Amino acid sequence: MAKIESEDSYLQDILKDKLYYQIPIYQRPYQWTEENCEKLLDDLFFNYENDRESDYFLRLISFNCNQRRF
């Protein structure tokens, strides 16, 4: 079984590379709609622009790298 590792990261460090990020449409009991994705991104950008000194907790974000796509 593969070892699961975790680390704290800054969103700007995650997004700085020119990679393609995809939010799966369906994640167990939750289904992402275009509106849900827009709300998440709006909230991230708003907090980044208005409160850069504070941390923003996103809970768990899991990345699976496949040919420079996450």
VEXKOLRO-151951 format. One record per residue: residue in three letters; x, y, z of N, C-alpha, C in turn. Coordinates in steps of 0.001 Angstrom, whole numbers, plus 500000, padded with zeros to 6 digits. Example, Ala and Ser with C-alpha at 12.3 -4.5 7.8 and 13.67 -1.06 7.14 Angstrom:
<rs>
   residuo       nx       ny       nz      cax      cay      caz       cx       cy       cz
       ALA   513190   494310   507800   512300   495500   507800   513200   496700   507800
       SER   512850   497750   507080   513670   498940   507140   512900   500030   507870
</rs>
This chain:
<rs>
   residuo       nx       ny       nz      cax      cay      caz       cx       cy       cz
       MET   500847   498822   500000   500000   500000   500000   500892   501240   500000
       ALA   500517   502228   499207   501292   503468   499108   501195   504271   500397
       LYS   502279   504923   500726   502311   505777   501910   501666   507124   501582
       ILE   500775   507573   502429   500128   508869   502245   500918   509910   503019
       GLU   501313   510965   502336   502067   512043   502964   501280   513339   502841
       SER   501453   514217   503815   500778   515514   503755   501756   516612   504125
       GLU   501418   517818   503695   502234   518979   504037   501381   520231   503932
       ASP   501733   521231   504713   501081   522536   504611   501715   523273   503444
       SER   500887   523932   502647   501394   524658   501484   500646   525965   501322
       TYR   501298   526903   500686   500652   528152   500314   500030   527977   498935
       LEU   498816   528505   498772   498126   528370   497503   498944   528960   496363
       GLN   499596   530082   496597   500401   530696   495537   501520   529763   495090
       ASP   502065   528962   495997   503106   528004   495628   502537   526844   494816
       ILE   501320   526457   495133   500681   525365   494402   500334   525794   492983
       LEU   499863   527026   492823   499374   527489   491523   500417   528194   490666
       LYS   501645   528363   491154   502620   529163   490417   503117   528493   489138
       ASP   503136   527168   489090   503592   526471   487892   502488   526446   486849
       LYS   502886   526384   485606   501926   526346   484500   501410   524920   484329
       LEU   500470   524566   485180   499883   523238   485146   498381   523358   484950
       TYR   497746   522282   484598   496307   522239   484408   495686   521587   485635
       TYR   494796   522298   486310   494118   521770   487489   492668   521498   487138
       GLN   492192   520339   487522   490828   519946   487212   490125   519529   488496
       ILE   488940   520076   488719   488123   519658   489861   487186   518569   489359
       PRO   487291   517359   489910   486381   516297   489468   484930   516711   489701
       ILE   484074   516388   488758   482671   516782   488859   481995   516115   490052
       TYR   482337   514883   490313   481670   514159   491399   482701   513633   492389
       GLN   482532   513976   493656   483400   513484   494721   482525   512912   495821
       ARG   482356   511643   495800   481510   510932   496765   480160   511640   496902
       PRO   479733   512101   498097   478376   512644   498168   478251   514082   497659
       TYR   479349   514680   497213   479285   516085   496801   479480   516185   495302
       GLN   478664   516985   494655   478791   517179   493217   479133   518636   492931
       TRP   480261   518856   492255   480701   520208   491913   479954   520689   490673
       THR   479336   521835   490789   478729   522484   489630   479636   523646   489231
       GLU   479377   524223   488096   480156   525389   487677   480013   526512   488705
       GLU   478815   526666   489243   478578   527700   490259   479399   527438   491528
       ASN   479479   526174   491955   480294   525832   493130   481762   526177   492898
       CYS   482269   525850   491723   483671   526147   491391   483915   527654   491395
       GLU   482996   528409   490813   483133   529868   490782   483121   530446   492194
       LYS   482247   529942   493053   482191   530433   494437   483496   530160   495173
       LEU   484037   528972   494988   485303   528632   495632   486412   529566   495153
       LEU   486542   529738   493850   487596   530602   493313   487387   532055   493723
       ASP   486149   532531   493694   485868   533907   494135   486277   534106   495588
       ASP   485962   533135   496426   486310   533223   497841   487826   533215   498036
       LEU   488520   532367   497313   489986   532318   497400   490603   533648   496986
       PHE   490173   534174   495852   490730   535437   495360   490384   536601   496283
       PHE   489156   536628   496785   488748   537695   497694   489630   537697   498939
       ASN   489806   536530   499532   490625   536453   500741   492083   536770   500467
       TYR   492574   536369   499330   493958   536682   498973   494147   538192   498814
       GLU   493210   538840   498146   493330   540276   497884   493075   541123   499129
       ASN   492252   540650   500050   491839   541471   501186   492468   541107   502528
       ASP   493105   539978   502599   493661   539565   503892   494873   538661   503680
       ARG   495907   539199   503084   497094   538404   502746   497892   537958   503958
       GLU   497688   538598   505082   498469   538268   506277   497924   537055   507026
       SER   496679   536715   506798   496066   535605   507532   496106   534318   506714
       ASP   496109   533205   507433   496022   531910   506769   494584   531667   506326
       TYR   494429   530858   505303   493110   530477   504801   493085   528954   504758
       PHE   492250   528363   505580   492230   526911   505708   491260   526298   504711
       LEU   491772   525438   503844   490943   524793   502827   490589   523347   503158
       ARG   490991   522889   504288   490855   521476   504645   491751   520661   503725
       LEU   491310   519486   503372   492148   518602   502575   491965   518872   501088
       ILE   493071   519059   500407   493062   519104   498951   494011   518011   498499
       SER   493514   517128   497708   494296   515989   497243   494701   516222   495794
       PHE   495973   516001   495490   496477   516178   494132   496950   514848   493580
       ASN   496612   514588   492351   497069   513401   491650   497704   513877   490355
       CYS   499009   513744   490250   499721   514249   489077   499745   513187   487988
       ASN   499280   513574   486802   499271   512682   485655   499621   513505   484424
       GLN   500836   513377   483932   501304   514102   482747   501118   515610   482902
       ARG   501621   516143   484000   501581   517571   484315   500157   518107   484448
       ARG   499226   517233   484730   497841   517624   485016   497533   517187   486434
       PHE   496852   518036   487174   496472   517704   488545   494969   517641   488650
</rs>
